[in-house]
Amino acid sequence: MDQLSFTITFLKISEVKPHEEIIEKNASELIKSIKKDGVQIDPVIVDKNTNVALDGMHRILALRAIDAKRIMVAKVDYFDEKIKVHRWLRAVRNFSMALLDELKVVFELKKATSQLEAMQAVDNEKSPIAILVGNVGYFSSLNATGFERFNLIREFDKRIKEYSGIMEKEIEQYLNNGFLILYVKKPEKEEVIKAGLTGTLFPPKSTRHVIPFRPVNLRCPLELLSGKFNDQEAYEILSRLIESSPKKVLPPYSIYAGRIYEEELVLYNG
């Protein structure tokens, strides 16, 4: 099988560069969970050339909060064509018409002839965002290009209490169930790297990475992430942990930790 190669190792936690903001509530819950379990369960996936984190933003923050010195990572070649970056869309239930009217003003929305036209305007970079509701589509006439479009997502988030992150294939299902959907352009890999290197972070739930043979459940003890061991000692213990941990490959669309993954998973200690 043409597997994606990865290297599990440690990085100084200061060397890892998030590309996305976090959700405070989720971070607080994860800090409690990590303290209780005493392990970093999954490696954070990072680009091997830049140390930009592709996932695990909340894990990074949580480990910083408990004063970890190191973090377990899986280094990959982000620009390997087998790694895909997709977008999350925001779906809002129980919205009011007053909210829709406000969005029309704030984003200078124009009614499209169809929802497909509204989505194509975004995908073809003629509009920064679109709003889909019922069987109607609107696209923004604002001139917000590049990273500026992410500020519009933040403006949207300010005006809602809660949203669900959904995939493109779920759009019709959610529209049929009365949701309002914020449709945004898919991030590019170059943008992800730029966000991490410059600190100009995406809003939470902007990217969804599909990483074939993603390693999970390695369960690295927190003491290896502390200052208790020097770098060489920590690496040697981690190497023995990896070698001694039974592993198996789970097929695409397996459920792990309550989430369905599109890609194959390398499950340690299953």
C-alpha positions in Angstrom: 0.0 0.0 0.0 1.2 3.5 -0.8 1.2 4.6 2.8 1.8 8.1 4.0 5.0 8.0 6.1 5.3 9.8 9.4 7.9 10.1 12.2 6.7 10.1 15.8 9.0 12.2 18.0 9.1 15.1 20.4 9.3 18.8 19.8 9.8 21.6 22.3 6.3 22.8 22.8 7.5 26.3 21.9 8.5 25.0 18.5 5.0 23.9 17.5 3.1 26.5 15.5 -0.8 26.4 15.6 -2.6 27.6 12.5 -6.1 27.9 14.1 -7.6 29.6 17.1 -9.2 27.4 19.8 -12.6 27.3 21.5 -12.1 28.2 25.1 -14.7 25.8 26.5 -13.1 22.8 24.6 -9.6 23.8 25.9 -10.8 23.9 29.5 -12.3 20.5 29.2 -9.3 19.0 27.6 -6.9 20.4 30.3 -9.0 18.6 32.9 -9.0 15.4 30.8 -5.3 15.3 30.3 -4.6 15.9 34.0 -6.9 13.1 34.9 -5.6 10.6 32.3 -1.9 11.5 32.8 -1.1 11.0 29.1 -1.0 12.8 25.8 -3.2 10.3 24.0 -2.6 11.2 20.3 0.4 12.8 18.6 -0.2 16.2 17.2 0.3 16.1 13.4 2.8 18.7 12.2 4.4 19.6 8.9 8.0 18.3 9.0 9.5 21.3 7.3 7.9 24.1 9.3 6.5 22.5 12.5 3.1 24.1 11.7 0.4 22.0 13.5 -2.2 20.6 11.1 -4.4 19.4 14.0 -4.5 19.3 17.8 -4.7 23.1 18.5 -6.5 22.4 21.8 -3.9 19.7 22.8 -1.1 22.2 22.2 -2.8 24.8 24.4 -3.7 22.3 27.1 -0.2 21.0 27.4 1.2 24.5 27.6 -1.3 25.2 30.3 0.1 22.3 32.4 3.6 23.6 31.8 4.7 20.7 29.5 8.2 21.2 28.0 7.7 18.8 25.1 4.9 17.6 23.0 4.6 14.3 21.1 4.2 14.9 17.4 3.9 12.9 14.2 5.9 14.7 11.4 4.5 14.4 7.9 5.2 16.0 4.5 2.2 18.3 4.4 2.5 18.8 0.6 2.3 15.1 -0.1 -0.7 14.8 -2.3 -2.2 12.1 -0.1 -2.9 14.7 2.6 -6.0 16.6 1.9 -7.3 19.8 3.5 -11.0 20.5 3.5 -13.3 23.1 5.1 -15.7 23.1 7.9 -19.0 24.9 7.2 -21.1 26.5 10.0 -24.7 25.4 10.3 -27.0 27.4 12.7 -30.3 26.0 14.1 -33.1 28.1 15.4 -31.9 31.3 13.8 -34.2 34.4 13.6 -35.2 36.4 10.6 -33.8 39.4 12.4 -30.4 37.6 12.3 -30.7 37.0 8.6 -31.6 40.6 8.0 -28.6 41.7 10.1 -26.3 39.4 8.1 -27.6 40.9 4.8 -26.5 44.3 6.0 -23.2 43.4 7.6 -22.0 41.3 4.7 -23.7 43.3 1.9 -25.5 40.1 0.8 -27.0 39.8 -2.7 -29.6 37.2 -3.5 -28.3 34.7 -6.1 -30.4 33.0 -8.7 -29.7 29.7 -6.9 -27.7 28.3 -4.0 -25.3 26.8 -6.5 -24.6 30.2 -8.0 -23.9 31.5 -4.5 -21.5 28.7 -3.7 -19.7 29.0 -7.0 -19.2 32.7 -6.4 -17.3 31.8 -3.3 -15.4 28.9 -4.8 -14.4 31.1 -7.8 -13.2 33.8 -5.5 -15.8 36.3 -6.7 -17.3 36.5 -3.2 -15.7 35.9 0.2 -18.7 34.1 1.8 -22.2 32.9 1.1 -25.3 32.3 3.2 -27.6 29.4 2.4 -31.0 29.1 3.9 -34.1 27.2 2.8 -33.8 27.1 -1.0 -32.2 30.5 -1.2 -28.6 31.5 -1.5 -26.9 34.9 -0.9 -23.3 35.9 -1.7 -21.4 38.8 -0.2 -20.4 41.8 -2.3 -17.7 42.8 0.1 -14.2 42.9 -1.2 -12.4 40.7 1.3 -9.7 38.6 -0.3 -7.1 36.3 1.2 -6.9 36.2 5.0 -9.5 39.1 5.1 -12.2 36.6 4.5 -11.5 35.0 7.9 -12.5 38.2 9.6 -15.9 37.8 8.1 -16.2 34.4 9.7 -15.3 36.0 13.0 -18.0 38.6 12.5 -20.5 35.8 11.8 -19.4 34.0 15.0 -20.0 37.1 17.1 -23.7 37.1 16.1 -24.6 33.5 16.9 -24.7 31.5 20.1 -23.8 28.1 18.7 -23.1 26.4 15.4 -22.5 22.9 14.1 -19.4 22.2 12.0 -20.6 20.3 8.9 -19.1 18.9 5.7 -20.0 19.8 2.2 -21.8 16.6 1.6 -24.1 17.4 4.5 -25.3 20.8 3.2 -28.6 19.5 1.7 -29.4 17.5 4.8 -29.0 20.5 7.1 -30.9 22.9 4.8 -33.8 20.5 4.7 -33.8 20.5 8.5 -34.1 24.3 8.7 -30.5 25.3 9.3 -28.8 28.5 8.1 -25.3 27.7 6.6 -22.3 29.9 6.3 -20.4 28.8 3.1 -16.7 29.7 2.8 -13.9 29.0 0.4 -11.7 26.0 1.1 -8.4 26.9 2.7 -5.2 26.2 0.7 -2.2 24.4 2.2 -0.1 27.4 1.6 -2.5 29.5 3.6 -2.3 27.0 6.5 1.5 27.2 6.6 1.4 31.0 6.3 -1.1 31.2 9.2 1.2 29.1 11.4 4.4 30.9 10.5 3.0 34.4 10.9 0.6 33.8 13.8 -2.3 35.2 11.8 -4.5 32.3 12.9 -7.7 31.0 11.2 -10.9 31.1 13.3 -11.7 27.9 15.1 -13.1 25.0 12.9 -11.8 26.4 9.7 -9.8 23.4 8.4 -10.4 19.7 8.4 -7.4 17.6 7.4 -7.5 14.1 6.0 -4.2 12.4 6.9 -4.0 8.7 5.7 -2.6 6.3 8.3 -3.0 8.9 11.1 -1.4 7.6 14.3 -3.7 7.6 17.3 -3.9 6.3 20.9 -0.1 6.1 21.6 -0.7 7.4 25.1 2.5 9.1 26.0 2.9 9.6 29.8 3.0 13.3 30.9 6.3 12.7 32.8 8.0 12.3 29.4 6.7 15.8 28.5 8.0 17.4 31.7 11.5 18.4 32.7 12.0 15.1 34.6 14.0 13.6 31.7 16.5 15.1 29.4 15.9 15.0 25.7 17.9 11.8 25.0 16.3 9.9 27.9 12.8 11.0 26.7 13.5 10.0 23.1 14.7 6.6 24.2 11.7 5.9 26.4 9.3 7.1 23.6 11.1 4.7 21.2 10.6 1.8 23.5 7.0 2.8 24.0 6.4 2.8 20.2 8.1 -0.5 19.7 6.2 -2.2 22.5 2.8 -0.9 21.6 0.7 -3.3 19.5 -0.9 -1.5 16.5 -3.3 -2.2 13.7 -4.7 -0.3 10.8 -8.4 0.7 11.0 -10.2 1.2 7.6 -11.7 4.5 6.5 -14.9 5.7 8.2 -14.0 3.9 11.5 -15.1 5.5 14.7 -12.3 6.5 17.1 -12.9 8.6 20.3 -16.4 9.4 19.2 -15.5 10.7 15.8 -15.7 9.2 12.3 -12.5 9.5 10.3 -12.5 9.4 6.5 -8.9 8.1 6.5 -7.2 5.0 7.7 -6.0 5.1 11.3 -2.9 3.4 12.8 -4.4 2.5 16.2 -1.8 1.8 18.9 -2.8 -0.2 22.0 -6.2 -1.0 20.5 
